Amino acid sequence: MALKTIDGGMLKEMYLSGCALLNQNRESVDALNVFPVPDGDTGTNMSQTMNAAVKELNNRPFTSVGDVAAAVARGALKGARGNSGVILSQIFRGIASALEGHDDMDAALLVKAMRSGAQTAYKAVMKPKEGTILTVARVIAEELESFIPSRDDVVEVFRHLMASGEAILKRTPEMLPVLKQAGVVDSGGKGLMVIYAGFFSALIGTPVENVMEGAGTATALPGDFVDDHESLEDITFGYCTEFIVSHPRPEVKDADVTRLRRRLERIGDCVLVISDLSVIKVHVHTNDPGKALQMALELGELDAIKIDNMLEEHRERVRMQEEKLAAEKAKMKEYGIVTVALGDGFTEIFKSLNVDKIVDGGQTMNPSIDELHKAIEETNAKNVFVLPNNTNIILAAQQAASLTDRNVMVLQTKSVPMGISAAISFSEDASCEDNLREMTEAAERVHTASITYAVRDTVFDGLEIHENDIMGMIDNRISILGRDVEQVSKDVVESMMTDEIGLITIYYGQDITEERALALMAEFEERYPDCDVELQRGGQPLYYYLISLE
């Protein structure tokens, strides 16, 4: 099978297929996380980022590869979660940049897109690490550039892309010792290759099993169609037209419904035609609603006709938004704080510290760039401090900061206790610079012990770890192993104790009773009489205790 170009329709199918295959393999990608904690979520983060990306493609026709890639990049950026999701969104952003203005993609443009994707992703990471998804993307681009000169078949080029990607993926353990110890390849790189395998499947016409529900043509009646006029900046088709063919003619078949859908796509966009042959529901944006109604009349009687002038709606909406923005700007406050936390106890603690917005997330679920961006905007503050409280959220927070015109400062808080200390140090009367310095210094004085369990057997950082071992981590580094939660907690705090420590704070999780936590607190008070010991309910899942020393 030879193919010289990829058009917009094919590229859309490739993205949908890549998303479907990643959704199917999400758990297997998650399992490659070298850290054996119960929150290893590379596959989850990448699949949610892909789902957000292809959501931009659904129910809209695209004729050019440039438009398809731009929509995917836009959706991925809004929905990116975790470091792996953010890097994936940047790869798609680079691909979209290369395809901008192009109707079709030939082999040379495919190679250019791969190079642009890799370069854009590298630029987004302050300290790129080799042996990761970045390496996989870069090596693919480099090898394709040496392969392309005598090739003009995109299928052949993509076959070489897959071979080079799988080859470099197998070599990632040689670049990162932690991968070699754990006996796994890089999880982000594997996720990227799963996506590309889905691309290739669509390109050569091999179906992906259990393709994502909703990716194809709807033939059954789902729930009400949710129109997203609110996101339209440039309205090409001015009339939102909805109606029902309530009594289709007896001779109407599925082929007639399909033909109606295709005819409507020629006169508009955002086309949705769904039917079980007893009723047909139609939605289309068009400049000729009368013609849409005439087309549907051929199939039966029309009912529930609704035609809205989106141009007028848009003008009114813009006017109201401008008035709202002007009013908000007039009362905009000086400072705002956004923090990320998971657990009702932590939520209450941050509320007591007058934090403006608390975004759900942390160990078990990383918030998306879009969620962080919305939280920043909703503070209605000129200057916003963001406390990610997790190493896997910092990059997403930095990307969210780049999307707003507010003065956003992302602190390098890597645990919730660090975020709490930073929030306590905030002063409404201090300058931005002084607050940033004081909050950063306060956070850096905190060292955090995290007590959780191992989800599988592995070797990490020289330690032989068995499934269900209790792990004591110091500042996200596995340090103590055992079989008893409280004993590991005591051992890890003992290893962290120095003469400078004056405060121990225990945050107990949702699986620990208050009585059990009080007993641990009493032991710490007896063992460390020179330290103040405090107990707080964090309510966090998966982590029995988070213990801060400062």
N, C-alpha and C positions, 0 to 999 in steps of 0.2 A: 504494500500500500504506500503510494507516494503522495505527498501533499505539499504544495508550494507555499500556501498561506493559511493563516488562521483568521477567521472573521470574528465579528463581535458576538454572534450567536454561539459559535464554537467555544470562544474564550469564556463566555458565561457558563456553558456546560462544564468546562474544565474546573472552574472555581466551585461550582455546586458539587461536582464529583469529588474534588479534593476535600471539601468540607464533610461530605457524607462519609468518606473513608476514614477521616480523622475521628469523627464521632464514634465510628465503630471500634476504633483502636485506641480510644482515649485511655482506658484503664491500663493497657499494655505499655503505653508511653509513660503514664504515671509511675508504673512499676520500675522504670529505669532510673528514677531519682536515686542518686547515690546515698543521700541522707535517709536513713531508714525510719524517719519519723512519720507519724500518721497523717501528715499534711503535705506529703510530696505530691505536687499538683501541676507539673509541667503540661501533661496531656490535657488536663481540665482547663487550664488557662488558655492554651492554644486553641482548643476546640471552641471555647466560648468566644474567643477573638474571631475565629473563622465564622462562627454562626452570626456574629454581629456584622461581619463583612458581607456575607452573601444575603443578609436581610435587605441590604440596599439594592440587591438585584431583583428580588422577588416582585412579581406583578408589574414589571416595567420592561418594555422592549428596548434593546440596545442594538444599534446597527454598527457601531465601530468598536474596535478593541480599546481605543483611547477612553471612550465613555465607560466601558465595562470596568477597566482597570481603575479609573478615577472613583467610581462608585464603591468598589471593593476597598480601596485605600481609605476612603472617607469612613466607611462603616467599621473597618478594622481599627482605625485610630480612636473612634468613639468607644469601641467596645473592648479595647486591649486590656488584658489583665495580666499582672505579674511580669517579670522580666522577659520571659519567653514570649508572652503575648505582645509586649511592646516591641520587641525586636522583630517579630513576625510582621507587625503593622508597618514597621519601617522598611522591611523588604518589599512589601506591597506598595508602599509609597514610592520607593525608587523605581519599581516596575511601571507604575502609573506615570511617573515623570518621563520615562523613556518612550512610552506609548502615546503620550499626549499629542493630539492632532492627527493620529493615524487611524485609517479605516480598517486596515488589515495588518497582520504581522507576518513577515517572511522570516526565514532562518536567521538572517543577519540581525533583524530587529529583535528577534527572540534572544539572541546572544547579548545584544546591547541592554535589553531589559534585565537579564540576569545579572549583568555587571552593575547596572545602576541600583538594583535592589540590594546587592551586597555592599556597595559603597555607602549607600544611605544608612543601612543598618549599623555599619562600623562607626559612622559619624555620630550616631545617637548614643553610643556607649562611651563613657568617659575613659574607662580602662578596659579595652577589649581583651578578652582572654581566648587564647587559641585552644582548640579541642572542643569547641562548642558549636552551636547553630551558626555562629558567624563564620567559623572556619568552613563548614559545609557549604554555605552560600558562596563564599569567596572562591574556594577551589573549583566548584562547579563552573563559575563564571570564567575563571582562568583557563580551564581545560576546554571549555566550549570555544573560547577565542582562538585556540590553536587548532581546533577541529573544523571550524566553519569555512575557511577559504575555498575549498572545493566542493562544498555541500550546499544544496538549495532545497532539500527535502526536510521540512520541519519535523516529520516523524522520526527520521534518521537522527537529526540533531537532538531531539528529545530523548531518544533511546540512549544516546551517548551521555546526555545529562543524567539520566537515571544510573547508568553504570558508574560514572565518575562520582556521583553523590554517594552511592552505596559503598564505593571503595574508600572514600575519605571518611565516611561514617565509621567504618570498621577500624580505621586508624586512630580515632579520637582517644582510645585508652592509652595510646603511646604518648599523647600530648598532655594528658591530665592524669597524674598518678592516682588520684582518688577514683577515677573511672576504672583503672586497671585493678586496683585493690578490690573494688566491688564486683569486678567481672562484668561490666556493662558498657555499652556505648553511650554517648551523650544523648540525653532524653530530648533536648530541644532539636538537635540535629535529626534524630529519629522522627520527631513530629513533622519536621519540614519535609523529610523524604516520604512520609505517608501522604502528605498533601500533594507532593509532586507525582506520587504513584496514582493518586486519584485524577490528577491532570492528564496523565498519560493514558489512563483507562478511557477517559472521555475522548481523547484525541484519536485513539485507534478503534473506538467503537466497542470496547469490551465493557459490559455493564458492571458497575460496582454493586455487590449484593446489598440488599436492604437499604437502597438509596434513601437518603434523608426525606422524611415525610414532608410533603409540601414543595419539594424541589421541582417536581414535574407538573403536568397539567392537572388541575383539580377536576374530578368527575363527580364528586359527591358534595352535598351541601354542608359547608363548615359553618362556623358562627358568622356574625355580621362582619362585613369588610371594614377594617379600620383605615380610613383615609388619612393620609399624612400631609394635607395641604400646608400645615403649619411650617413644614420644613422647606417648602418651595420658595426659592428666591427668584427664579426666572420662570414665569409661567408661559409655556409654549402654547398650550391648549387651554382656552379660557373657561369652558363650561364643564362642571362636574355633573355628569348625567348618570342617574341611577333609575332602574325600573325592573319590573318583574314580568316575564312572559308567564301569565298565571294559568292559561289553558293551552298548552302546546297542541298543535295539530297531531292527530293519531299517528301520522306517517313520519313524524320527526324522529330522527335517529341521532346517535352520538356524533356521527360524521357531520350532521347539520349544525350541531352546537359548535363543533370545532371550526367549521367554515365561518360561522358568525364571528367567533373570536378572531380569526385571521383577518376578516374584513374590517372589524373594528380597529385592529392594530394599524391598518393603513390610514385611518382618519383620526387617530388619537394615541394616547398612551395611558399608563396605569389601568390597563384593561383587565377586568376580572369577569369571567363568564363561568358560572357554576350551575350544575344541573344534575337532577336524578331522573330527568325526562317527564316528571310530573309537574315540575316548575323550573323555570330558568331565571336565575338572578344575574343581572348585568350591571357592571360599573365601568365607566370610561370617561376619561378627560378628552374633550374634543372641541373643535371650533364649529362643528356642524351637528348639534344634537338632533336636529330633525332627520338627518340622514341616518344616524344611529337608530332612531326609532323606526324608520322605514325598513331598515335591514331586519330588525327584530320582528316586525309585523309579519314578515314572511313565514315566521315559525308559529304564530298564534296571537292570542289577545294580550294587550299590554295593561299593566296595572301598577299602582304605586309609583307613578312617574315623578321624579324629583330632579330639577335642573337648577344648579346654583352657578351664579356668575362669580368665578374664582378671582377674576381681576378686581372686581369691586370689593369682594371679601378681603383680598390681599391689601388693597389700598386702605381699607378701614382698619385692618389688623396692624398694618405698619403705623398708621396714625396713633392707634391706641398704645402700641409698644413704645413709640417715641415719647408719648405723654407719660407713660409709666416709668421709662428710663430717666426722663427728666426729673420726675418727682423723687425717684429713688436716689438719683445723684445729688439732689438738693439736701437730702437727709442722710447721705452716706457717712458712716462713722470712720474713725481713724484706723482702728485695728480690728482684726478678726482672727480667729484660730480655728483651723480644721484639723481634726485628728481621726485616726483609724483605730478601731477597737472592736473586739468581739467578746461578748459576755455582758449580761445585764449589770453585774457589779461594777465593771470598768465603765460602763455607760454612765452610771450614777456618779462615779468618782469624777469623771470629766465634766459632767453637768455641774457639779458642785464647784468646779474650778472655772465656771463661766466660759467654757469652750463653746464656740458658736455652732459648729456642725460636727457631728460624730458619724463617720461613715462606717457602716458594718463591714467587718473584714479583719484579716490578720492571718493567723496560722492556717485556718482551714479554708478561707475563701478570700482571694485578693480582689479588691474593688477595681473596677475598670477606670480607664482614663476619663471617660465621660462622667462617671459618678463623682470622681474627685473634682473634675472641672465644675460640675454643677454645684457642688458643695462650696467651692471657692467663690463662685458668683453669688450664691445665696447668703454669704456672710454680709453682703452689702457694705464691705469695708474697703478702704483705699489700700491698706497694707494687710496682707494675709500671711500668717505663719502656718505651715502645713507640717504635721507630725505623722509621718508614715508608720512608724513603730514596727517596721518589719523590713528586712533587707530586700525582700522580693517586691516591695511596693514603692521603694524610693524612685526607681526609674519611671514608673507610671506617674508618680506625683510630679516629677520634673517635666514630663511631657504635658501634663495637665496645666502646669504653671505657664507653659509656653503658649497656651491657647487663650489666655486672658490678658486684658490690658491693666489688670490690677498689679500692684507691686507684690509679688509672691515670693516668699522665702521658704524653701524646703529644707527642713533640718534633717540631719542624718541620724534620726532616732531609729534604732534597730530592735527595740522592744517596747512594750507598753509601759513598763516602769520608767524607761528613759523619757518617754513622752509625758508621763505624769510629772516627773521632776522638771522638765522643760516648762510645762504649763504653769506649775507653781511659781516658777521664777519670772513669769511675765509680769510687766508693770505697765499699767495704762498711762502712767506719767512719763515713762522713759521714751527716748527716741528709738527709731527703728534699729539703728546700728547697736545701741546699747542693749536693747531687748534681744536681738539676735545673738550678741556675744554672751549675755548672761544665760539665756536659755540653752545655748550650745554647751557652755561650760557646765551648767547644771546637769544636762543629759550625759555628758562625758564622764561625770563623776560617778555615775551609776553603773554597776556591774550586775548582770542578771543571770540567775540560775533558773533553768527551765527543766522541769521534771516530767517526762513522758515515757512512752513505751515504744519498743522497736516493732515495726510491722513485718519484718522478714529477717532471715539469716543473711549476714553480709560481713565483709571485712572493710572497716573504714578507719583511715588514719592509724593503721597498725593495730586496731582493736578488733577482736573477733566477737561479733555481735550476733545474738540469737533472737529469734522471734519471741516477742513478749518480755524480753529483758527490760528492766526499768533503767532508763538512761538519764543521767544528770549532765546537762549541758551548761557550760559557762560561756556567756556571750556567744551563743549559737555554735559552740565547739563541744563535741561529745568528750566528756572527761571522766565520768564515773559510771560504771555498770553494776547492776545488782538485781535482786529479785523482790526487794521490799521498798515501797515508795518512801516511807518516812526515813528509813536508814540511808537510802541514796540521797535524800534531801539533806540529812545531817552531814553526810560525807562530803557532799559537794560544797556546802557552806563552809565546812572546816577547811577545805582546800583553798577557799577564796579569802579566808579571814586574814587580815593584817592589823597592825597597830593603828592604822589610820581610820579603820571602819568604826563609825559611831552609830549607825542606824541599820537595822535589818527589818525589811518589810515583807511579810508573807501575803501573797495573793492566792487564795485557794480557788480551785476550779469547780465546775458543776458536779463532778463525781466525788468530791470530798465534803464530808459533813463538817459543820462548824465545830462539833465536839472534837473531831479528829484534828482539825486545824489548831484548836486551842491547846491540845496536848503537845503538838509540835512547837507551838509558841512558848509554852512553859519550859520545855527542854532547852530552847535557845536562850531564854532568860536566865536559866540556871547555869548554862555552859558559858555564856558571854555576859557576865554581870556589868561590864563597862559599856555595853551597847544598849541603846533603846531598841525594843522589839515591838513592832506594830503588826496587827492582823487586819486584813481587808478581804472582803469577798470580791473576787474577780468574776466568777461565774463562767470562766473560759472553758470551751470544750477541749478534749484531748490532752490537755496539759494539766496534770494534777496540781502542781504548784508553779507559780512564778515567784521567785524570791530575789529581791533587790538588796544590794549592799552598797552603802555609800558613806 
